[in-house]
Amino acid sequence: MSTHYKPTEHMRTNPLSKTEGGSTVIVQYSKHSVEYTNIKNTNAYINKILNEGNKQEIIAIYVGSTKVYPNSPA
C-alpha cells in the first residue's frame, strides 16, 4: 500500500497556492503520492515537477481525476 501525502498550507512556498481556487495535481511515485491543491497554472507546475531532476521515478500525474502524464499515444 502506498502512502498519500498532502502538504499543508504552511508548507507551500508560492503565495498563490495559499489562496483558494485552481486545480488539484496528484503526483504518483512508486511508493507514495503527493496531492497539491490550489494550483493555478497546472502546465507550469507539472513541467517544474518533471524538470527538477527528482531521483524518484514518477509513475503518473493527474490533474483532478484526469491522467496527464505519461501521455497516451494519439
C-alpha positions in Angstrom: 0.0 0.0 0.0 1.3 3.5 -0.8 1.2 6.5 1.4 -0.8 9.6 0.4 0.8 12.9 1.4 -0.9 16.3 1.2 1.3 19.4 2.1 -0.3 21.8 4.4 -0.8 25.5 3.6 2.2 26.4 5.8 4.5 24.1 3.8 3.7 25.8 0.5 6.1 28.4 -0.9 4.1 30.0 -3.7 1.7 32.6 -2.3 -0.9 31.7 -5.0 -1.0 28.2 -3.6 -2.3 29.6 -0.3 -5.3 31.2 -1.9 -8.5 29.2 -2.8 -9.2 28.1 -6.4 -7.3 26.4 -9.1 -6.8 22.6 -9.6 -5.5 19.6 -7.7 -2.4 18.0 -9.0 -1.5 14.5 -7.8 1.9 13.0 -8.4 2.1 9.3 -8.0 5.5 7.7 -7.2 6.2 4.0 -6.8 5.7 4.0 -3.0 3.7 7.2 -2.3 1.7 10.0 -3.8 1.6 13.7 -3.2 -1.5 15.9 -3.6 -1.0 19.6 -4.3 -4.1 21.8 -4.1 -4.9 25.3 -5.3 -2.6 25.0 -8.4 -3.4 28.0 -10.7 -1.1 27.1 -13.7 -1.1 23.3 -13.9 1.1 23.1 -17.1 3.9 25.2 -15.5 3.6 23.2 -12.2 3.8 19.8 -13.9 6.7 21.0 -16.1 8.6 22.1 -13.0 8.0 18.7 -11.3 9.2 16.8 -14.4 12.3 19.0 -14.9 13.5 19.4 -11.3 15.5 16.2 -11.5 13.8 14.2 -8.8 15.5 10.8 -8.4 12.3 9.1 -7.6 10.5 7.7 -10.6 7.2 9.4 -11.3 4.6 6.8 -12.3 1.8 9.2 -13.1 0.5 12.7 -12.7 -3.2 13.6 -12.5 -5.0 17.0 -12.7 -8.1 16.3 -10.8 -9.1 12.8 -11.9 -7.6 13.1 -15.4 -4.3 11.4 -16.0 -2.0 13.8 -17.9 1.4 12.0 -17.5 2.5 9.8 -19.1 0.5 10.9 -22.1 -1.4 8.3 -24.0 -0.2 7.8 -27.6 -2.6 9.5 -30.1 
